[in-house]
Amino acid sequence: STSTLDYENLKARHVIKEHSKSVISCPVHPSQDYVATISSDGMWAMTDLAVGETAFTSSAGATTQCAAFHPDGLLVGLGCSDGIVRIWDFFQDAAAADLSIGKKGVSVTSLS
């Protein structure tokens, strides 16, 4: 599980329990209203930070290893173990494009 921290009193605000394995990345949405949790269980989840509820969970197909939001917040790039960067439409909960990077897994993504 992953906890979000309330910086004013340094206590856990919410505990995110959507994954069966370790969380390996947790980028924050540009609006700062959501956090994506990327897990070694192959799933990723979007959590609403205001209420601590999961907006959705999904699988990018191969194991998702990292993620980064586009600055406009509409897209997220998911780096996958199969060498694909999957561009995910945040609001449609669907893949918008797949970019083949190579045979090795993708460990870092950045969108601009």
Residue pairs with C-beta under 8 A, 6 or more apart in sequence:
1 15
1 16
1 17
1 19
1 23
2 15
2 16
2 19
2 23
2 26
2 37
3 12
3 13
3 14
3 15
3 16
4 12
4 13
4 14
4 16
4 35
4 47
4 49
4 52
5 11
5 12
5 13
6 12
6 13
13 49
13 52
14 47
14 49
14 51
14 52
15 52
16 23
16 35
16 37
16 45
16 47
16 52
16 54
18 37
18 39
18 43
18 45
18 47
18 54
18 57
19 37
19 39
19 41
19 43
19 45
20 39
20 41
21 39
21 40
21 41
22 39
22 40
23 37
23 38
23 39
24 38
24 39
24 40
24 65
24 66
25 36
25 37
25 38
25 65
25 66
25 67
26 35
26 36
26 37
26 38
27 35
27 36
27 38
27 67
27 68
27 69
27 76
28 34
28 35
28 36
28 69
29 35
29 36
29 46
29 69
29 73
29 90
30 69
30 70
30 71
30 72
30 73
31 73
32 49
33 48
33 49
33 50
34 46
34 47
34 48
34 49
34 55
35 46
35 47
35 49
36 44
36 45
36 46
36 47
36 67
36 69
36 76
37 44
37 45
37 47
38 44
38 64
38 65
38 66
38 67
38 78
39 45
39 64
40 63
42 59
42 62
42 63
42 64
43 57
43 58
43 59
43 64
44 57
44 58
44 59
44 60
44 64
44 67
44 78
45 54
45 55
45 56
45 57
45 58
46 54
46 55
46 56
46 57
46 90
47 53
47 54
47 55
48 54
48 55
56 93
58 88
58 93
60 78
60 80
60 84
60 86
60 88
60 95
61 80
61 82
61 84
61 86
62 80
62 81
62 82
62 84
63 80
63 81
63 105
64 78
64 79
64 80
64 81
64 86
65 79
65 80
65 81
65 105
65 106
65 107
66 78
66 79
66 106
66 107
66 108
66 109
67 76
67 77
67 78
67 79
67 109
68 76
68 77
68 109
68 110
68 111
69 75
69 76
69 77
69 90
69 111
70 76
70 77
70 111
70 112
71 111
71 112
73 90
74 89
74 90
74 91
75 87
75 88
75 89
75 90
75 96
75 111
76 87
76 88
76 90
76 111
77 85
77 86
77 87
77 88
77 109
77 110
77 111
78 85
78 86
78 87
78 88
78 109
79 85
79 101
79 105
79 106
79 107
79 108
79 109
80 86
80 105
80 106
81 105
81 106
82 105
83 100
83 101
83 102
83 103
83 104
83 105
83 106
84 98
84 99
84 100
84 101
84 106
85 98
85 99
85 101
85 106
85 109
86 95
86 97
86 98
86 99
87 95
87 96
87 97
87 98
87 99
88 94
88 95
88 96
89 95
89 96
